[in-house]
Amino acid sequence: MALPVETQLRYWTIAAVVFCLLLWFLGQTLMPFILGGAIAYCLDPVADWLERHGFSRIVATSIITLTAIFMFIIIALAVVPTLVNQAAALVDVMPKIIANIRDFLQAQFPDLFDQSTMQSSLTSLSQLVQDQGAKFLNGIVTSVNSIISVVVLFLIVPVVAFYLLMDWDNMIARVDDLVPRDHAPVVRDLARQIDTTLASFIRGTGTVVSILACYYALALMLAGLNFGIVVGVVAGIISFIPYVGALVGGALAIGLALFQFWGSVEMVDGDTVTYATNWTAIAIVVAIFVVGQVLEGNVLTPNLVGNSVGLHPVWLIFALSVFGSLFGFVGMLVAVPVAAMIGVVTRFFLDQYKSGRLYQGLDHADLPAKSDNTGDDDAA
């Protein structure tokens, strides 16, 4: 006999509380294992494909691991220093950009700047951007050095990912064997839906983000935009939230393009030199993001992610905010899979609710039959 519903709910509630407590107390300790599990999950289809082509599981896992480590080393040596340098330079130049915007607005709208409050506000803003930007970059470096040590980055995560990837199918089979037999069909169906959602979102969106980051960075660099690489990478990374990457990256890139290519007047050797506005370069920067949006919306996302992921952008932002504030960086790592699970389970319960009597009510066939002598009883 199956356990009563109240008892089952009690057990599942205890499991959820234990999960949250583990994240709360062991967050930083669990991070290399969460990263390793995420990497193994993303690379499992590649290992399965290699197995179907004649490689053993351990050989397929070794090939994938060595290739991933080689690519990571190349990216770390070739790209990361450039990104750090451009990000630091962008923070340093932001006060000058804001000052130029202030001068432009003051020339176009002099009445707006009659009040000293506006001028002091923009001056304070430029100083705040520089100070907080520098603190932010230093905080990132300090956090990375403290959270992800060299040993974790170069040893623990690859080792964990290697062993999880090698034993992934066996682990799935063992977990399936532990599922209560009464609920196994439903749990398997929900697990398949969760896997489809995660596969579509994480693997598909990861590919889209990588393509867009490379496209934006390379295109902006070829367009001659200062800090184009860091702007392109930022725009690509946050593209997993629809339209946000293009809006934020586009606004930042167009602002930098206006600052860089807008006409100016300066003194050179005692002579006044006027530089014309390079409208072509500004238009190229705008066109890069327009093409990126068209490419993402019509080619990349439909083919690599699909339209049935089921993770609404607002729900995704909410999950990232909540888990990030509660559990820090580790919470943000688990926010997407947990949000996907909650979404699938919620849709399951909504379907159950809509097919139940509480939602549909009682039709005439379900109403209790009235006795034929009701009228006689009443008369009596």
N, C-alpha and C positions, 0 to 999 in steps of 0.2 A: 504494500500500500504506500502510495506517495505521501510525503510529509504535507501537513496542512499548509495552506497558502501563507498564513501568518508566520509560521516557523520558517518557511523558505525566505520570506521577505526579511525576517530577522537575520538570517545567515548572510543574505546578499548585502544587507546594510552594514553588517559587521565587516564584510570583505571590503566594501567601499571605504569605510572609515580607516581600516588598516592600510589600504592603498594610499590614502591621503596623508596619513601619519608617516608612512615610509618616505613619501616625497618631502614632507616637512622636515623630518629629522635627518634623513640620509641623502638629501638632494644632491649636494656636491659629490658625495661618494658614489652615488648611482650614475652620475653623468657619463663616465666613460663606458659603462655598460649600456646605458640608453643610446649613446652614440653608436656603439658597436652593434646593438640590435637594429637600429635604424639603417645602418649601412648594410648589414646582412639581409634585411628585408628588401631593400632596394636592389641588391645584387643577386638575390635568389633566382629571378627569371633568367639571368645570364648564365648562372651555374646550371640550371635545368637545361638550357639550350645546349651548353657544352656537353652535358651528359647524353643528351639525345644524339649528339654527333660523335659518340664513341669514347669520350673522356670519362675517367672515373671521377667520383665526387671530390676526392682529395686533390687530384690533378687539376680539375676545373677550379677549385677554390684557390689553389696555389697560383694559377695563372691570373685569376682576377685580382688577388691580393698584390702580387708583384706589379701588375700593371697599374693598379690604383696608387700604390706607394710611389712608383716612378712618376706618374702624372702629378701627384701632390708635391713632390720635390721640385719638379720643373715650375709649377705654378708658384710655389713659395719663394723660389729664387728669382723668377723672372717678373712676376706680377706684384707680389705683396710689397716689396720695397717702393715700387713706383706709386702704388695706391697710398701708402703711408706718407710719402713725400708730398704728393699732390694734395692729400687731405690737410696736412699741416700748412702747406702754402695757401690753400683756400681759406683756412681759418684766419691766417695772417692778413690776407687781402680783403676780407669781408668789411672791415671798417672803412677802407677806401671806397669800396663799392657803395656802401650806404651813404658815404659823404657825397659821392657823385650823384646818387639818386636825390639826395637833399638839395644839391645845387641845381639839378635839373628842375625839380618841383618848385624851387624858389624862383627860378627864372620864368617858368611858365605860369605859376600861380603865386604872385608876390603877396596878394592879400592873405593867403593862407599862412604866411610866415610872419605876419605882423606881430603875432603873439609869440612871446619868447618861450612859451610852453612847448610849442611844436619843435623848435630848434633844440631845446634841451632834451626833449624826448628822443629825437633821432640821434643826438650825440650820445645819450645814455645807451641807446639801443646798439650803436656801433661798438661801444666799449663792452657792453654785456655780451655781444656775440663773440668778440675776441676772447674775453676772459672765460666764458662758459665753454666755448668751442675748444680752447686749449685744455681746460679741465676735463672735458668730455673725452678728448683723444688720450690724455694721460690716464683717465679712468679706465678706458678700454684696454690700454696696454697693461696697466696694473692688474686689472681683473683677469685678463687672459693669462698673465704670468702667474697669478696666484691660484686661479681655478684650474687652468689647463697647463700643468707643468710639462716640461720637455719629456719626462718619462711617460706621462699619460698620453701626450700627443703622438709620440713616435713609437711607443711600445704597447701600452695597455689597450688603447682603442683598436689598433690593427690586430692584436692577438685575440681580443674578444670578438671582433668582427670575423676573424678567420675561423675560430671554433664554432661560433654560432652559424655561420654560413655553411660550414662543412656538415653540421648536424641538424640543419634547419628542418628537413622533412621528418626526421625522427622525432624532433621536439614537437612538431605539430601533431604527429600521430599519438605521442604520449599525452598531450593535453586533451586530444579528442577522447582518449581512453578514460580520462578522469571526469568527463562530463556526465552528470546524472543521466541514467538511461531513459528516464521518462521524458526528459527535456532535450535529449540529444538531437532529434530532427530539427526542432525549432532553433536550438543553439547553433547547429551547423548552418542552417539557412541564414541566420543573422550574421554568423562569421563570414559566410561567403559575400554577403552584402557589404559588410565592413571592409573586407579585403578588396572588393571591387572599388569602393569609395576611396580607400587609402591608395590603392594602386593607381587609380586615375588621377588623384590629386597629387600625391607625393612624387611618384615617378614621372607622371606626365607634366605636372607643373614644374618639377625640378628641371626637366629637359627644356621646357619653355623659358624658364628663368635664365638658364645657362645660355641659350641661344640669344635671347634678348640682351643680356648683359654683354656678351661678346659683340653683338651687332651695334648697340649704342656706343660702347667704348671705342670700337674701331672706327665707326662712322664719324663720331665727334672728334676723334683724334685726327682723322684725315681731313676733316673740315677746318682744322686749325684752331679749334676752340681750346683755350687754356683750361686745364683741369678736366678735359674731356673724358679721360679714362675713369677717374673717380666718379664723375657724374653719371657716366654710362653704366658703370657697375652698380651704383646705388639704384638707378632707375630700373635696371634688370632684376635686381634682387627683390625689390618690393613689388614687382609685377605679379607676384602670386595673388595679390589682392587686385581684382579687376579695376582698371582705370587709375588706380592710385599711383602705380609706378610711372605711367605716362604723364599724369598730372604733376606729380612732385618733380620727377626728373625733367619734364618739359619746362616747367616754370623755372627751375634752377638753371637749366641750360640756356634758355632764352634770356634770362636775366644776365647771365655771364656774357652771352653774345652781345647784348645791348651795351654792357659795360666795356667790352673789348673792341667792338666794331663801330661804336657810335662816334660821330665826328667830334673833334676837339680842337682847341686852339692853344698853342703854347709858344713860348719864346725859345728860339734856337739861334745862338750867336748874335743876340740883339735883334733878330728879325722875328716878326710874327708869322708863324706857320699854321695854316688851317688844314686839318685832316677831314676829308669828306666821310660821311657815314657809308659804311660798306653794307648796303642793303642786300646784296647778293649773298654774303656770308651769313647774315641773319636769317635770310629766307632758307638757306640750306639747312641751318640748324632746326628751323621749324619743320621743314620737309622731312628731316630725319625722324622726328617723332611722329609725324603723320603717317609715314610709311611703316614705322614700327607698330603703330596701333592697327593699321590695316593688316599687316602681316600677322600680328597676334590674334586679332579677332576673326579673321577669315581663313587662316591657314594653320597656324600653330595650335591654338587652343582647341578648335574642332577636331583636329586629327590626333593630337597627342593627349589631350585631357578628356574631351567629350563633353556632352551636355547633361549628363546624368550623375554628376559628382554628388550633388545634394548639399554642398557646403556653401551657404549664402555668405557673401562678403561681410555683412553685419555680424552674423553669428561667428564667423572666423575672427573678426577683430575683437569681439566680446570675449571669446575663449582665450585669445592671446593675452588680452589685458588682464583678465581674472587670474589665469594660471601664472602669468608673469609676476603679478603683484603678490600672489600668495606664495609661490615656490621659486621665484627668481628665474634664472636662466634655464634651469632644468624644467621648470614648469612650462616655459615657452616651447621647449623641445617636445613635451608630451601633449601640448595643447591641441595640435591638429589631430593626432590619432584619437585622443579622448573626445574631441568635438565630433569627429566622424562617428565614433561608437554611440555617443549620446544621440546624434541625429538619427542613426539607423534604428536604435532601440525606441526612440520617440515615435518615429514613423510606424514601427511595428505596433506599439500600444495604441496609436491613433487608429490604425486599421482594425485592431481588435475592438476598440471602443465603437467605431462606426458600424461594425457588424454585430454589435451586441444589442440587447434589449433596452439598455439605458438610453441609447441614441435613437434606435428605430421605434421604440415604443411597442405597444401591444396592438396587433391588428385584430380584425374581427374573428379570425380563426383561433386566436389565442385567448379570447375572452371566455370566461366560464359560461357554459350553457345555462340559460334560465329554465327553471322548472315550469311545466305547463300549468300547474295549479296555483301559480303565483297570484293570479287575479282572484281565485276562489278564496285563498288564504286571506288576501287583503279584505275581501268582502266580509269574510267571517270576522 
